[in-house]
């Protein structure tokens, strides 16, 4: 009987541990310094934070965990009431807190044009595009050497 209890406790602990680590780490690197583009990036970050699938991390090393990290790279340009945003998705893996390698999927290159009145919505839409990219069927997995 004690063996069954021990097995149950171990299995329960493993399910709890998986629940805690079930979210994929996500790193967002943005070169978006303007007022409107900052709103776009904030909308993207808010959508990522609200998602049960991902957790934002401040660096590629995932706070020293050295997990494989999903990446979103953004570059923004503003002109009057519009923001053009280019994105690329990929993964990164660190060997230490200072040695990291990143791979970007060239097919993930995306561009969008956001209006001033919809900047936050544009960020949320970018997150939906990223999530669809990560969860697409029959994908060839990226690998970091």
Secondary structure, DSSP 8 states (H G I E B T S, - for coil): -HHHHHHHHHHHHHHHHHHHH-SEEEEEEEE--SHHHHHHHHHHHHHHHH-SSEEE-SSTTTTTT--EEEEEEEEEEEETTEEEEEEEEEEEEESSSS-EEEEE-GGG-EEEEEEGGGHHHHHHHHHHHHHHHHT-TT-------
